[in-house]
Amino acid sequence: MKDKFFKFYANLPLNLRKEIVLDLGSDQGGPITWEVAYREINADTQLGKVILEKLIGLKFIPLDENK
């Protein structure tokens, strides 16, 4: 699923990467921009796993269900 995120992120316009995409609340990291999401997911942190899960759950990251 990380590869789907990286492909999506690569096609995201540069000016949108600084936009807040998630707010996990102050106890889980607060507001998350696309750039922060990329760094956390790329570093394979626990927060990155939470972020990826949430983005997929919100259908922000398109998954090809047929494969």
Backbone torsions as a table, in degrees:
resi	resn	phi	psi	omega
1	MET	NA	-27.6	177.9
2	LYS	-60.1	-38.8	-179.1
3	ASP	-62.2	-34.5	176.4
4	LYS	-65.1	-41.2	178.4
5	PHE	-63.1	-46.8	-177.7
6	PHE	-62.9	-37.9	177.6
7	LYS	-65.9	-43.6	178.4
8	PHE	-62.7	-46.0	-178.5
9	TYR	-62.2	-40.6	-179.6
10	ALA	-60.9	-29.1	-179.2
11	ASN	-94.9	0.1	179.8
12	LEU	-78.4	128.9	178.5
13	PRO	-56.9	142.3	-175.4
14	LEU	-55.8	-39.1	-178.1
15	ASN	-69.2	-19.5	178.3
16	LEU	-85.4	-16.3	-176.5
17	ARG	-67.0	-19.6	178.2
18	LYS	-90.7	-2.9	-179.5
19	GLU	-76.9	144.7	176.0
20	ILE	-73.0	129.1	-179.2
21	VAL	-109.3	-28.1	-179.7
22	LEU	-141.2	151.4	168.7
23	ASP	-125.4	106.7	-176.8
24	LEU	-87.9	0.9	-177.6
25	GLY	85.7	157.9	-174.5
26	SER	-64.3	-26.9	-179.0
27	ASP	-78.0	-15.9	-177.6
28	GLN	-119.3	9.4	176.7
29	GLY	126.1	-9.5	177.7
30	GLY	72.1	-152.1	-177.9
31	PRO	-70.1	138.1	-176.9
32	ILE	-119.4	122.7	174.5
33	THR	-89.0	169.8	175.9
34	TRP	-60.4	-37.8	-179.7
35	GLU	-64.5	-43.3	178.0
36	VAL	-65.2	-42.4	177.9
37	ALA	-57.3	-45.3	179.7
38	TYR	-59.9	-48.5	-178.3
39	ARG	-61.5	-44.5	-178.0
40	GLU	-68.1	-43.5	-179.8
41	ILE	-67.4	-41.6	179.7
42	ASN	-64.1	-36.7	179.5
43	ALA	-80.3	-4.6	178.0
44	ASP	58.2	42.1	178.7
45	THR	-83.5	167.1	176.4
46	GLN	-62.6	-41.1	176.9
47	LEU	-61.4	-38.8	177.4
48	GLY	-60.9	-38.4	178.3
49	LYS	-66.1	-40.5	177.6
50	VAL	-64.2	-45.5	-179.9
51	ILE	-60.0	-48.2	-178.9
52	LEU	-61.1	-43.0	178.0
53	GLU	-58.4	-46.2	-178.7
54	LYS	-65.7	-43.7	-179.3
55	LEU	-62.7	-39.0	177.7
56	ILE	-69.6	-42.8	178.9
57	GLY	-61.1	-35.1	178.5
58	LEU	-83.8	-0.7	-179.7
59	LYS	63.2	28.8	173.6
60	PHE	-74.9	-32.1	178.3
61	ILE	-102.8	112.4	-177.9
62	PRO	-71.6	128.5	176.1
63	LEU	-109.6	135.4	176.8
64	ASP	-83.0	104.9	-174.8
65	GLU	-69.7	-17.3	-175.4
66	ASN	-83.2	-8.6	-177.4
67	LYS	-108.6	NA	NA
